[in-house]
Amino acid sequence: MMPIYDSCHHAYKTPFGAVATGQEVRFHICLPKLQLDTGPVLKIYRMDDTEALSIIQMRLTGSDYTGNVYSCEFYPGKAALLSYYFEFACGDQILRIKKGGSGTGIIDDNAQPWQMTVYDSNMQAPSFLQEGVMYHIFPDRFCNSGAA
């Protein structure tokens, strides 16, 4: 059975990883064939805000014996750290698809949303870093590793 959503798989989200401002981000979810009261929506928030930055209606783009595929596109306007999840109505319930333990989508209102980093498309790496390797060492990890 296909997962509802997997942010690490190109069949569900492209591109993978951080995205540039203005770059198209495509989302796809696979839902069982349910009688939906409203089609699913993608809800996007700034990490530091509770009000939705964007609510995008998803459209039915495919169907087979496993379920229905819904899709939408998002074009981020400003560099930001965003969170997102999917929502749909079935019967008298509002159901939310959020990030499960393995990172795939689960229907659980208490789970955490996914995170998306949007960077400025005009950003240029300094010339001295363009062909180098940078290491980020976390001294507290060594201290807390438990090794003698």
NORJOFEN-V865332 format. One record per residue. N is the residue number from 1. SS is DSSP state (a for helix, b for strand, c for the rest). PSI is psi in whole degrees, 0 to 359 (none if undefined). D_FIRST is the distance of its C-alpha to the first C-alpha in Angstrom with 1 decimal. Layout:
BEGIN
n=[N:N]
ss=[SS:SS]
psi=[PSI:PSI]
d_first=[D_FIRST:D_FIRST]
END
This chain:
BEGIN
n=[1:2:3:4:5:6:7:8:9:10:11:12:13:14:15:16:17:18:19:20:21:22:23:24:25:26:27:28:29:30:31:32:33:34:35:36:37:38:39:40:41:42:43:44:45:46:47:48:49:50:51:52:53:54:55:56:57:58:59:60:61:62:63:64:65:66:67:68:69:70:71:72:73:74:75:76:77:78:79:80:81:82:83:84:85:86:87:88:89:90:91:92:93:94:95:96:97:98:99:100:101:102:103:104:105:106:107:108:109:110:111:112:113:114:115:116:117:118:119:120:121:122:123:124:125:126:127:128:129:130:131:132:133:134:135:136:137:138:139:140:141:142:143:144:145:146:147:148]
ss=[c:c:c:c:c:b:c:c:c:c:c:c:b:b:c:c:c:c:b:b:c:c:c:b:b:b:b:b:b:b:b:c:c:c:c:c:c:b:b:b:b:b:b:b:b:b:c:c:c:c:c:b:b:b:b:b:b:c:b:b:b:b:b:b:c:c:b:b:b:b:b:b:b:b:b:c:c:c:c:b:b:b:b:b:b:b:b:b:b:b:c:c:b:b:b:b:b:b:b:c:c:c:c:b:b:b:b:c:c:c:c:b:c:b:b:b:b:b:b:c:c:c:c:c:c:c:a:a:a:c:c:c:c:c:c:c:c:c:a:a:a:a:a:c:c:c:c:c]
psi=[136:145:159:318:145:106:344:357:131:342:345:327:127:137:166:144:201:152:152:154:138:351:139:132:123:134:141:135:153:113:147:158:92:158:97:137:322:147:157:154:153:125:125:133:152:143:334:19:152:352:133:131:323:137:115:122:130:150:150:121:356:160:139:193:340:335:194:140:128:143:158:168:150:138:98:135:327:151:132:165:117:156:153:156:174:151:143:159:133:115:226:18:143:119:139:134:116:181:120:180:325:1:352:164:136:153:98:113:338:351:167:151:169:164:143:126:127:123:159:123:342:357:135:134:142:146:325:348:348:331:22:176:132:133:138:108:131:93:326:334:323:319:322:8:339:352:147:none]
d_first=[0.0:3.8:6.5:9.2:11.7:12.8:16.6:17.0:14.9:17.0:14.3:14.5:18.1:21.1:23.4:22.2:24.7:27.9:29.0:32.5:34.2:33.8:30.9:28.0:24.7:21.7:18.8:15.6:13.1:10.2:10.9:10.1:13.1:15.7:19.4:20.2:23.9:23.8:21.5:19.9:22.3:22.4:25.0:26.9:29.6:32.2:31.6:35.1:34.8:33.3:33.9:31.2:32.3:30.1:27.9:26.2:24.9:21.6:21.5:19.0:18.6:15.9:14.0:12.1:10.6:7.3:9.7:12.7:13.4:16.5:18.8:22.1:24.6:26.8:30.2:31.5:35.3:36.5:35.8:34.2:31.6:29.0:26.2:23.5:20.8:19.3:20.6:20.3:22.2:20.8:23.7:26.2:23.8:23.3:19.9:19.4:16.5:17.9:17.5:15.9:17.4:15.3:16.0:12.6:12.9:13.3:15.3:18.4:21.9:23.3:21.1:22.7:22.2:21.6:24.7:26.0:29.3:31.4:34.5:37.6:37.3:41.0:40.7:42.2:42.1:45.6:46.9:47.5:43.7:42.3:42.5:42.5:40.2:40.3:39.6:39.0:40.2:39.5:42.5:41.2:38.2:40.8:42.7:39.7:38.1:39.8:41.2:45.0]
END
